[in-house]
Structures are given as C-alpha cells and as structure tokens.
Amino acid sequence: MENTDEIRKKIKRLINERGLNYAQLSLAIGKNIAYLQQFIKNGSPRRLGEVERHRLAQILRVDEQELTDLTLPVCNGAAAINPDLLTIIIESVEQWLLEHKRTYTARNKAELIRFLYMKLQSDPLDVASGKILEYIEIYDELKKSN
C-alpha cells in the first residue's frame, strides 16, 4: 500500500496528465480554490476527506482506493445498503428537522444521513433504543459550533 506522500505524487501526476489544474479541481470537489494545492504541496490535510476523495476519483477516472492509503470497504452496489435502515434514518431526520424548525442544505442533510447510517449500521440496537435522535442532536451541535 502506498503512503500519503506517494499518493500526493500520483494525484499530481494524474492532474497534469489530464491537463487540469488544482484550482479547477478544488472547486469541482466542493472545496476552496487552494485546497488541492495545499494538500499536494503542503501535506494539509494529511488525507483527502471521504467526499472529496470520491469526487476526485470520479473526475480523474480512477478507483477511489488509488487516492488513499487506507483500506476502503468493498461495496457490491445497492445490495450492500440496508434500505430499511436508510428509510428509518431519512424519516427520523425529516421529522427532527420539522419538530425543531431547522433547515439544512441538501449537502448537510446528506452528510447527516451518511453519518447516521455509518453509526447505526453496526449496531441495530441503537436504532431501537432511540440513539438516532441523540446522534442527530450531536451532529446539530457540531454544525452550530463550526
């Protein structure tokens, strides 16, 4: 497995081979104009965020695993997703937002749903015990503090 410095070099090479630039790609993955330049030249952040890595892999037309030193889980498409759990999460989020008279951008809502899914898929008892609402509250507090 490659280390983070080798991955940075690979990303730089892929960007150059495709005739792209850091600023264009940074904006295309939803970050500020200097994000990829700082990542490649200064090593900050140490690793690309999940969303940014996924988007960059799509743009560069490479497997996402090539852009990280972490072992990514293998997903066999929709079969790996628990639709019942996802439905419960989406309904809970919508209900919570309505009850608390809160609005989230589509991106923040998707981020929250993904966060909840990752937390709850490993322990179904958390869904039954009402932890889903606790997790929503935690997420909301974190968003308010940022």
N, C-alpha and C positions, 0 to 999 in steps of 0.2 A: 504494500500500500504506500502511496506517495505521501510525503509530508506536506505541510502547508506552503512552504517555500516553492516546492516543485509544482504544486497546484497553481500558485500565482503565476509562475513562469508559463505554464500550459495555457492559462486563461489569456495572458498577454499575447502569446503566440497565436491562439485561435482568433483573438480580436484583430490582430494585424493581418492574418491570412484572409479574413473576411472583409478587410477594408473598412472596418468600423472604428469608432473612437470611444474613449472612456465616457465622455460627456453624454453622447447619444445613448449609450447602453445604460448608464446610470439612470437617466430619465426614463428609459424604456422599462426598467425593472422597478420603477416607483421610488427611486431614491434621489438625493440631491445630486447636482451636476458633478461634484467631485468624489462621490462615493467610491467608484471603482478605481480611480487614480489613487486615492488614499489606501484602498485595500491592496492594490498591487505594489505600489511604490513604498508605502509606509508600514504595511502589515496591519492596518487597522480598518476594520475589525479583524480579529485573528482568523475567523471563518465567516463565510457568507451566511446570512440568515437563510432559513429554510425557503421562504417565499422568494427571496432574491436569487438564491441558487437555482430554484426550479425555473424561474422565468429566464434566467441567463442561459441555462441548459437548453431551453426551447429555442431561444434566439440563435445560439451558437450551433444548434442542431447536434448536440452531444448528449450522451447519457448523463443524467444528473450525478451519478456516482463518480464520474470523472472530475467533478468540481469540488470534491470534499475528501478529507482523509478519514472521515467517519464512515462506518458501515451503515448504509441505508437499508431499511427494511424492504424486502421484496414484496411488491403488491401485484396480485394477479387480477387486476382490474376491479370491476364492481363487485365481484364475488367476495373480496376482502372487506367490504364495507357492510356494517350491520345496519340495514335500513330502519329497523325498529328503534334502535338506539338513536340514530340520526334524527328520526321523526320526533322522538321524545325531547331531544335537545333543542331542536328548532322551535317546537311548540312552547317549551319552557322559556326560551329566550324571548320569543314574541310576547308571551304572557307577562314576563317580568318587565320588559320594556314598557308595555302598556300600563301595568299597575304602578310603575314608578315614574310614569310620564317622561320617559327618557327616549332619545333618538340616537341611533348610531349610524355612522356612514356604512355603506354596504361593505366596505373593506373591514371596518372594525367589527361589524356583525359576523362576517365570515371568519375573522380571526378568533372571535369569541367561540363560535361554533366549533372551530377546529380545536381550540384549546380544550373545550369541554369534552369533545369526542376522545381526544388523546388521554385525558384524565379518567374518563368513565369507562372506556372500552376494557381496561384491565381489571376493573372491579365492579361488576353489575350491582353489588350491594350498595354502592354509593348512590346509584340512581334511586333505588327503593328507599334508602334512608334519608333522602332529601338533600344530599350533599350537592346536588346540581345547583340549587339556589345559593348555597354557600360559595360555590366556585364562581357563580355569576357575580355575587357581591364582591368577592376578592378581585376579580377582573375589573369590575367597575371602579373600585377604589384605586387600583393601579393606574387605570386610564386617567382618572381625575388628577392623580399626583404627577403625571407626566405632562 
